[in-house]
Amino acid sequence: MTITEPANKAKIFSPVKVCMEVGGITVEPAKKGANPGKGHHHILFSSLPVDLSQPIGKAEIHMGGGSACQTFELDPSRHVTIALFANGKHIPIKPIVTDRVMITVK
């Protein structure tokens, strides 16, 4: 998994657009269930969940429709933006598929 937008250490204005791409696995809507080698993206801030065997919390940005990009508002500050790939039950797939970038919102 790679966060393709924004670039690591980017200095940008809100709203922020985050885009991801994956290889070797298939992006599909969460409503299709938990299928081997398939799932959808989540965007988190600051850190990964402590227990990656549990569903990702609803406070995170859930891209269950199967999209690769999401635009959202962020306060001016430095943010760690983390992409995490999960199955249709929102449980991170194994091995963990993730990427992170640090951005500064002006």
C-alpha positions as CSV (number, residue, x, y, z in Angstrom):
1,M,0.0,0.0,0.0
2,T,1.2,3.5,-0.8
3,I,-0.3,6.8,0.0
4,T,0.1,8.5,-3.4
5,E,-1.3,11.9,-2.2
6,P,-0.3,14.0,-0.3
7,A,3.5,13.5,-0.4
8,N,5.3,12.9,2.8
9,K,6.3,16.1,4.5
10,A,3.9,18.1,2.3
11,K,2.8,21.6,3.5
12,I,-0.8,22.0,2.3
13,F,-4.1,23.7,3.0
14,S,-7.4,22.1,4.1
15,P,-9.4,20.4,2.7
16,V,-6.9,17.6,2.4
17,K,-7.2,14.9,-0.3
18,V,-5.7,11.5,0.6
19,C,-5.3,8.9,-2.1
20,M,-3.9,5.3,-1.8
21,E,-3.1,2.4,-4.1
22,V,-2.4,-1.2,-3.3
23,G,-0.9,-4.1,-5.2
24,G,-1.5,-7.8,-4.9
25,I,-4.9,-7.3,-3.2
26,T,-8.3,-6.1,-4.5
27,V,-10.2,-3.1,-3.3
28,E,-13.9,-3.7,-3.0
29,P,-16.8,-2.3,-1.0
30,A,-17.1,-3.5,2.6
31,K,-20.7,-4.7,2.0
32,K,-19.2,-7.6,-0.1
33,G,-18.0,-9.1,3.2
34,A,-14.7,-10.5,4.4
35,N,-13.1,-12.1,1.4
36,P,-9.5,-13.4,1.2
37,G,-7.2,-10.9,-0.5
38,K,-9.9,-8.2,-0.7
39,G,-10.9,-5.3,1.4
40,H,-11.0,-1.5,1.6
41,H,-9.1,1.5,2.9
42,H,-9.2,3.3,6.3
43,I,-7.5,6.5,7.2
44,L,-6.3,7.1,10.7
45,F,-4.4,9.8,12.4
46,S,-1.5,9.6,14.9
47,S,-1.1,5.8,15.4
48,L,-2.4,2.4,14.5
49,P,-4.9,0.7,16.8
50,V,-3.3,-1.3,19.6
51,D,-5.1,-4.6,18.7
52,L,-5.0,-5.2,15.0
53,S,-7.0,-8.4,15.4
54,Q,-10.1,-6.3,16.2
55,P,-12.3,-4.1,13.9
56,I,-11.0,-0.6,13.3
57,G,-13.0,2.0,15.3
58,K,-15.7,4.1,13.7
59,A,-14.0,7.3,14.7
60,E,-11.5,6.8,11.8
61,I,-12.2,7.6,8.2
62,H,-13.8,4.5,6.7
63,M,-13.7,4.1,2.9
64,G,-16.1,1.2,2.8
65,G,-17.4,2.1,-0.6
66,G,-14.2,0.9,-2.2
67,S,-12.8,4.3,-3.1
68,A,-9.1,5.1,-3.2
69,C,-9.3,8.8,-2.4
70,Q,-11.1,10.8,0.3
71,T,-11.1,14.6,0.9
72,F,-11.7,16.0,4.4
73,E,-11.1,19.0,6.6
74,L,-8.1,19.1,9.0
75,D,-7.1,21.8,11.5
76,P,-3.9,23.7,10.8
77,S,-1.2,21.6,12.5
78,R,1.2,18.7,11.8
79,H,-0.6,15.4,11.2
80,V,0.5,11.8,10.9
81,T,-1.8,10.3,8.3
82,I,-2.0,6.5,8.2
83,A,-3.6,4.3,5.6
84,L,-4.7,0.8,6.8
85,F,-6.3,-1.9,4.6
86,A,-9.0,-4.0,6.2
87,N,-11.5,-6.7,5.2
88,G,-15.3,-6.2,4.9
89,K,-15.6,-6.6,8.7
90,H,-13.1,-3.7,9.2
91,I,-10.4,-6.0,10.6
92,P,-6.9,-5.3,9.2
93,I,-5.8,-8.0,6.8
94,K,-2.7,-10.1,7.6
95,P,0.0,-9.4,6.9
96,I,-0.8,-5.8,7.9
97,V,-1.0,-3.5,4.8
98,T,-0.3,0.1,5.8
99,D,1.5,3.3,4.9
100,R,2.0,6.7,6.6
101,V,2.9,10.2,5.7
102,M,3.5,13.3,7.8
103,I,1.8,16.5,6.6
104,T,1.6,20.0,7.8
105,V,-1.7,21.8,7.2
106,K,-1.3,25.6,7.0
